[in-house]
Amino acid sequence: MRERYRNISGIILRRSTTPGGDMIVSLLTPRGKFKGVSRKAAPSPSTLKLNLFQHVTVQMYNRQQDDLGLLTQVKLEGALSQLVKPEVYPLASFLCELVDHLVEGEMDIPQTYDLLAGALRGLNSHEDPEWVALIMAFKLLGSLGLAHRTEDPEGVFFDAERGVITSKNAGLRLSQEGAAFLNRVHHKSVRDLMAHRVQDRKELWLALEKFIVTHAGALKSFDVLRTVH
């Protein structure tokens, strides 16, 4: 039997407001994604603690046969102030939308949770947030079973439909630098990848978008990212 009150700690992936003024929030935790609603008329929790990307602990009340829990308490565990910057916010939104799109309900995903938490911290502090976002997007895909493969280490074509780096003339043609990055992104550590930056990243964003759209579906964030990067 489901417990009526649960304490859940996680990262706010998405929030939306209903016509009546209630706020619906999606939280990512190591155990999957949970949704709750903060009632407009309720004296707490404060909506100031329900900003995107924040790490919070919530108390959620579930009635029987009610899938959407009621948020009765919210404790802010950590906020990353630099994520509101105009050059950073679209990147944080993209990573959260990607995870929100791929994670459905309760799942055992501690690696994905840790990667997203690390990505948001990196976006908050690193001098090159775009590079952080590119690396972590591929890492997040891999953590959820959507890593591309290398069919030919010498290949310079990215076949998004098959999800492979290949020497066959199929898909997106890459530079040697771009192909080298895609060949190692799922095999090297984040620290190692961060140390070997690719300067021209347009082809990597294009490869990432084609792969995600093909295997997971379209994301709204890509429309914004095209105008920023």
GILIN-V97136 format. One record per backbone hydrogen bond with DSSP energy under -0.5 kcal/mol. CO is the residue of the C=O (numbers start at 0). NH is the residue of the N-H. Records with the same first field share a line. If there is no record, write none. Layout:
BEGIN
CO: NH  NH
END
This chain:
BEGIN
3: 61
5: 7  59
7: 57
9: 55
10: 12  27
11: 52
13: 25
15: 23
17: 20
21: 17  23
22: 37
23: 15
24: 35
25: 12  13
26: 33
27: 10
28: 31
29: 108
30: 106
31: 28
33: 26
34: 68
35: 24
36: 38  70
37: 22
38: 41
45: 48
46: 49
50: 53
53: 11  55
54: 76  77
55: 9
56: 74
57: 7  59
58: 71  72
59: 5  61
60: 62  69
62: 65
64: 66
66: 68
68: 36  70
69: 60  71
72: 58
74: 56  76
77: 54
78: 80
79: 82
80: 83
81: 84
84: 87  88
85: 89
87: 90  91
88: 92
89: 93
90: 94
91: 95
92: 96
93: 97
94: 98
95: 99
96: 100
97: 101
98: 102
101: 103
102: 104
104: 32
106: 108
108: 112
109: 113
110: 114
111: 115
112: 116
113: 117
114: 118
115: 119
116: 120
117: 121
118: 122
119: 123
120: 124
121: 125
127: 130  131
128: 132
129: 133
130: 134
131: 135
132: 136
133: 137
134: 138
135: 139
136: 140
137: 141
138: 142
139: 143
140: 143  145
141: 144
148: 150  164
151: 154
155: 173
156: 158  165
157: 159  171
158: 162  163
162: 148
163: 158  165
164: 150  151
165: 155  156
167: 169
171: 157
174: 178
175: 179
176: 180
177: 181
178: 182
179: 183
180: 183  184
183: 186  187
188: 192
189: 193
190: 194
191: 195
192: 195
198: 200
200: 204
201: 205
202: 206
203: 207
204: 208
205: 209
206: 210
207: 211
208: 212
209: 213
210: 214
211: 215  216
218: 221
219: 222  223
220: 224
221: 225
222: 226
223: 226  227
224: 228
END
